[in-house]
Amino acid sequence: MSNLKGKIAFVGIGEIPTGRYPEAGAISYAIESAKMAIRDAGINKEDIDYVLPTAALFSPAFNTELVTCRVVEELGLKNVKRNAQIFAGGSSSTCALEIAASLINSGGASTVLFVHADKLGTGVSLQGGIDLFSTAGISSEWEVPYGQHYSAIAALATNRYKYETGTTDEELASICVSNRKWAELNPNAFFRKPLTIEEVMASKMLSTPLRAKMSNMLFDGGAAFIVTSAERARDITDRPVYLLGEGGTVTHFVYSQEPDVSRFGWAKAGKMAFEMAGITPREIDVAEIYDSYPIYQLIGFEELGFAERGQGGKMFINGDTWPGGKIPCTTNGGMLSQGHTGAGGAVALMVETVRQLMGKAGDRQVKNARFALETATGGTYMDAQVTILGTEIP
């Protein structure tokens, strides 16, 4: 994929606030976020010739509508050649970006709209959401019958990592606090009330050593982005955000087959992305690290070169990742504070990465941000996906 460095760019983003909207249809989240992205780009909607909706998990019927071009019709788009769904769980936005970049570079598309919408906060019952996300992507043959679920999986990784590094529960709790510091500044985040380490540690135990406030919660949400060629982007906006580097690796399906549950594939994927981009971790101004549970954010943070092994927790607890810190991390608040919207968790991180580089992040804007890194992963952390974006091409 090295030939795609600097060839495509983001020109518009849109996102509705994460929340619970029982009276609203999920299609409204998709359409409103797409309209916001079109307005943000300042383009004519008829310039869009390819639409890539990702999957909605709350309803097979609604997901079928996304597959069969409802977004195209609702937006009144007249020049769309293809509407094709791209879904890879939490990696969906990264996969869609890579496919969009290849389409644009090959001449198969000119301007691509990616859109996500899901209604996991109010479109399913509380128990329905728990059932869906307790076993989705977990082997029904080899793990579900023995009680495996996502909190248990995160607990396994956390315990192994703690054993190898000596990282404390307080340091893990500080990751939740760091994300909340950013969410306090994010009008699209659901949780904006200040959070302390003591509050995290006092919350109910889920799966030892994970506590309730170390877990994500399900909400409604929607987001979209628009990409086009770098040449066209420079005519559209004075601050295009270029794709500089991509790296990815698939490591397992069944969690018990992951060779190292305290590292995963982040170092390998990161090496690919940094080599393609031609920069180093020291040049990254913003690190948007996937955070369904704090352990995964911490492992990714270290494996991608922002801290030595076992030292990342100290950076979080010392405030190095907070607003104004040395390496701002997960600046929208992540799934732990903005909220989990299915595949939208990483979509929101992708949109936030672009927002920071475009200088549109408001009170949480990282000053003079030029290069940013974003990660995504799907299922039981089956893959490691790393994207590097920038306002200039090294």
C-alpha positions in Angstrom: 0.0 0.0 0.0 3.1 2.3 0.0 2.0 3.9 -3.3 -1.0 5.5 -1.5 1.0 7.7 0.8 -0.2 11.3 0.3 -2.5 10.3 -2.6 -5.9 10.8 -0.8 -7.2 13.1 1.8 -10.1 13.8 4.1 -12.1 16.9 3.3 -15.2 16.6 5.6 -16.4 15.0 8.8 -19.7 14.7 10.6 -20.8 13.3 14.0 -23.9 13.4 16.1 -23.6 13.5 19.9 -23.4 10.0 21.4 -26.5 9.4 23.5 -29.9 7.7 23.9 -32.6 8.8 21.5 -35.6 6.5 21.8 -37.8 8.6 19.6 -35.4 8.9 16.7 -34.8 6.4 13.9 -31.3 5.2 13.3 -31.5 6.5 9.7 -31.6 10.0 11.1 -28.2 9.5 12.7 -26.7 8.4 9.3 -28.3 11.2 7.3 -27.5 14.0 9.8 -23.9 13.0 10.1 -23.5 12.6 6.4 -25.1 16.0 5.8 -22.6 17.5 8.4 -19.7 15.9 6.5 -20.9 17.3 3.2 -21.3 20.8 4.7 -18.0 20.5 6.4 -16.3 19.7 3.1 -18.1 22.5 1.3 -18.8 20.3 -1.7 -21.9 19.7 -3.9 -23.5 16.4 -2.7 -23.5 15.3 -6.4 -19.7 15.1 -6.3 -20.1 11.9 -4.2 -19.9 8.9 -6.5 -19.3 6.1 -4.0 -21.0 5.4 -0.7 -19.6 3.0 1.9 -22.0 2.4 4.8 -20.8 0.1 7.6 -23.0 -2.3 9.5 -25.5 -1.5 12.2 -25.7 -4.2 14.8 -29.0 -3.4 16.5 -31.3 -4.5 13.7 -30.8 -6.8 10.7 -33.7 -5.0 8.9 -32.1 -1.6 9.3 -28.7 -3.0 8.3 -30.3 -4.4 5.1 -31.6 -0.9 4.3 -28.0 0.4 4.6 -26.9 -2.3 2.2 -29.6 -1.6 -0.3 -28.9 2.1 -0.8 -31.2 3.9 1.7 -28.5 6.5 2.5 -28.2 7.3 -1.2 -31.9 7.8 -1.6 -32.4 9.8 1.7 -29.6 12.2 0.7 -30.9 12.5 -2.8 -27.6 11.6 -4.4 -27.8 11.4 -8.2 -24.3 10.4 -9.3 -23.5 7.4 -7.0 -22.1 4.5 -9.0 -22.0 2.0 -6.1 -23.2 1.6 -2.5 -21.3 -1.2 -0.8 -21.2 -2.2 2.8 -17.8 -2.5 4.5 -17.8 -4.2 7.9 -15.0 -5.5 10.1 -16.3 -4.8 13.5 -14.3 -2.2 15.3 -11.9 -2.1 12.3 -14.6 -1.1 9.9 -13.5 2.6 9.5 -9.9 1.6 8.8 -10.8 -1.0 6.3 -13.2 1.3 4.5 -10.5 4.1 4.4 -8.0 1.7 2.8 -10.6 0.5 0.2 -11.7 4.1 -0.5 -8.1 5.1 -1.0 -7.5 2.3 -3.4 -10.6 3.1 -5.4 -9.7 6.8 -5.6 -6.1 6.1 -6.6 -7.1 3.6 -9.3 -9.8 5.9 -10.8 -12.6 3.7 -9.6 -14.1 6.5 -7.5 -13.7 10.3 -7.2 -15.3 11.2 -3.8 -16.2 8.6 -1.2 -18.7 9.0 1.6 -18.3 6.6 4.6 -21.2 6.5 7.1 -22.0 4.7 10.3 -25.2 4.7 12.4 -26.3 2.4 15.2 -28.9 2.4 17.9 -27.4 0.2 20.6 -28.6 2.4 23.4 -32.3 2.3 22.7 -32.8 0.1 19.7 -32.3 -3.1 21.8 -33.2 -3.9 25.4 -30.6 -3.6 28.1 -30.4 -7.4 28.3 -30.4 -7.6 24.5 -27.4 -5.3 24.2 -25.6 -7.3 26.9 -26.3 -10.6 25.2 -25.2 -9.2 21.8 -21.9 -7.8 23.1 -21.1 -10.5 25.6 -20.5 -13.2 23.0 -20.3 -11.5 19.5 -17.2 -12.7 17.8 -16.4 -15.3 20.5 -16.2 -18.9 19.4 -19.5 -20.6 19.9 -17.7 -24.0 19.8 -14.7 -23.5 22.0 -15.2 -20.5 24.3 -18.9 -19.5 24.8 -19.9 -22.8 26.4 -17.2 -22.3 29.0 -18.4 -18.8 30.0 -16.1 -16.6 27.9 -17.3 -13.1 27.4 -15.8 -9.7 26.8 -15.2 -8.6 30.4 -13.5 -11.9 31.0 -11.4 -11.5 28.0 -10.3 -8.1 29.1 -9.6 -9.4 32.5 -7.3 -12.1 31.1 -5.3 -9.5 29.2 -5.1 -7.3 32.2 -4.0 -10.0 34.6 -1.3 -11.2 32.2 -0.1 -7.7 31.5 0.0 -6.8 35.3 2.0 -10.0 35.9 4.6 -9.2 33.3 5.0 -5.5 34.1 3.9 -4.8 37.7 1.5 -2.1 36.5 -1.0 -1.3 39.3 -4.8 -1.1 39.3 -4.6 2.6 40.0 -2.5 3.1 36.9 -5.1 1.3 34.9 -7.8 3.4 36.5 -5.9 6.5 35.5 -6.5 5.6 31.8 -10.3 6.0 32.4 -9.6 9.3 34.2 -7.4 10.6 31.3 -10.1 9.8 28.8 -12.7 11.5 30.9 -10.5 14.7 31.1 -10.9 14.9 27.3 -14.6 13.9 27.3 -15.3 16.8 29.7 -14.3 19.1 26.8 -16.2 17.1 24.1 -19.8 18.2 23.5 -20.4 14.9 21.6 -19.4 12.7 24.6 -22.1 11.1 26.8 -20.0 11.1 30.0 -18.7 14.6 30.8 -18.8 14.5 34.6 -15.3 14.6 36.2 -13.9 11.2 37.2 -11.3 10.2 39.8 -9.1 7.2 40.3 -10.9 6.6 43.7 -14.3 6.5 42.0 -13.1 4.0 39.4 -11.5 1.8 42.2 -14.7 2.0 44.3 -17.0 0.8 41.4 -18.4 -2.7 41.3 -16.1 -5.6 40.3 -16.9 -7.1 36.9 -14.2 -9.6 36.2 -11.2 -9.4 38.5 -9.4 -7.0 38.3 -11.8 -5.0 36.1 -14.4 -2.8 37.6 -17.6 -1.3 36.3 -16.1 2.1 35.5 -13.3 0.4 33.5 -15.9 -0.9 31.0 -17.6 0.8 28.0 -21.4 1.3 27.7 -23.6 1.0 24.7 -25.3 4.1 23.1 -26.9 5.4 20.0 -24.7 7.3 17.6 -23.6 8.2 14.0 -20.6 9.6 12.2 -19.4 10.1 8.6 -16.3 11.2 6.7 -15.6 12.1 3.1 -12.3 11.4 1.2 -11.1 12.3 -2.2 -7.8 12.6 -4.1 -5.1 14.8 -2.6 -5.1 17.0 -5.7 -8.8 17.7 -5.5 -8.7 18.0 -1.7 -6.3 20.9 -2.1 -8.8 22.7 -4.3 -11.6 22.0 -1.8 -10.0 23.0 1.6 -7.0 24.9 2.8 -6.3 22.2 5.4 -6.8 18.7 3.9 -5.8 15.7 6.0 -3.7 13.2 4.1 -3.4 9.5 4.5 0.3 9.0 5.3 0.6 5.5 6.6 -1.4 2.3 7.2 -0.5 -1.0 8.8 -2.5 -4.0 9.8 -2.2 -7.6 10.9 -4.8 -10.3 11.7 -3.7 -12.5 14.6 -6.6 -14.8 15.6 -10.3 -15.4 15.7 -10.5 -17.6 18.9 -9.0 -15.5 21.7 -7.2 -18.5 23.1 -5.2 -18.8 19.9 -3.7 -15.3 20.3 0.0 -15.9 20.9 0.4 -13.0 23.3 -2.6 -11.4 25.0 -0.5 -8.7 26.5 0.9 -7.4 23.2 -1.2 -8.5 20.2 -0.1 -7.2 16.8 0.4 -3.5 17.5 4.2 -3.4 17.1 4.0 -5.2 13.7 1.2 -3.0 12.4 2.8 0.2 13.8 6.1 -0.6 12.1 4.3 -0.9 8.7 2.4 2.4 9.2 5.4 4.4 10.4 7.6 3.1 7.6 5.0 4.0 5.0 4.5 7.5 6.6 8.3 8.1 6.9 8.0 9.5 10.5 8.6 8.1 14.0 6.5 8.0 17.2 8.3 11.1 18.5 6.7 13.1 15.7 3.2 12.2 16.5 1.2 15.0 18.1 -2.0 13.1 18.9 -2.4 9.4 19.6 -6.0 8.2 19.2 -5.8 4.7 20.7 -8.8 2.3 20.8 -10.1 1.9 24.3 -12.9 -0.5 24.8 -11.2 -1.4 28.1 -8.2 0.5 29.6 -5.8 -2.5 29.1 -6.1 -2.3 25.3 -5.4 1.4 25.2 -2.4 0.9 27.4 -1.0 -2.0 25.4 -1.5 -0.1 22.1 0.1 3.0 23.6 3.3 1.2 24.5 3.6 -1.2 21.6 3.3 1.8 19.2 6.3 3.5 20.8 4.8 6.1 23.0 6.2 4.5 26.2 8.5 1.7 27.2 6.9 -1.6 28.2 5.4 -1.3 31.6 5.9 2.5 31.8 2.7 3.7 30.0 0.6 3.6 33.2 2.9 6.0 34.9 2.4 8.5 32.0 -1.4 8.2 32.2 -1.4 8.7 36.0 1.1 11.6 35.8 -1.1 13.4 33.3 1.2 13.1 30.2 -1.8 12.0 28.2 -4.3 14.6 29.5 -5.2 18.0 27.9 -2.0 20.0 27.8 0.2 16.8 28.3 3.2 15.5 26.4 1.3 13.1 24.2 -2.5 13.8 24.1 -4.3 10.4 23.9 -7.8 9.4 22.8 -8.9 13.1 22.8 -12.6 12.5 22.2 -12.9 10.5 25.4 -13.0 7.1 23.6 -15.5 4.4 24.2 -14.9 4.7 28.0 -16.3 8.2 28.0 -17.8 9.2 24.7 -19.6 5.9 24.5 -19.6 2.6 22.6 -21.7 2.7 19.4 -20.7 -0.7 17.9 -18.4 -0.2 14.9 -18.7 3.5 15.6 -16.2 3.4 18.5 -13.3 3.5 16.1 -15.3 5.6 13.5 -15.5 8.3 16.2 -11.7 8.0 16.8 -11.1 8.4 13.0 -13.3 11.4 12.9 -11.6 12.9 16.0 -8.2 12.3 14.4 -9.3 14.3 11.3 -10.9 16.9 13.5 -7.8 17.5 15.5 -5.6 17.9 12.4 -8.2 20.2 10.8 -8.0 22.4 13.9 -11.7 22.0 14.6 -11.6 20.3 18.0 -12.7 23.4 20.0 -11.7 23.4 23.7 -9.8 20.2 23.4 -7.8 21.2 20.3 -4.2 20.1 20.4 -2.1 23.1 19.4 -0.2 22.9 16.1 -1.2 19.3 15.5 0.5 18.1 12.3 0.7 14.3 12.6 -1.7 11.9 14.3 -2.0 8.2 14.8 -5.3 6.2 15.1 -5.8 2.6 15.9 -8.7 0.2 15.5 -9.4 -3.5 16.2 -12.4 -5.8 15.8 -14.0 -8.7 17.5 -11.9 -10.2 20.3 -9.1 -7.9 19.3 -8.6 -10.1 16.3 -6.5 -7.6 14.4 -4.4 -4.6 14.9 -5.0 -1.6 12.5 -2.9 1.5 12.6 -3.5 4.7 10.5 -1.2 7.7 10.4 -2.7 11.0 9.1 -1.1 14.4 8.6 -1.5 17.9 7.4 1.6 17.7 5.3 3.4 14.9 3.4 6.9 14.1 4.8 
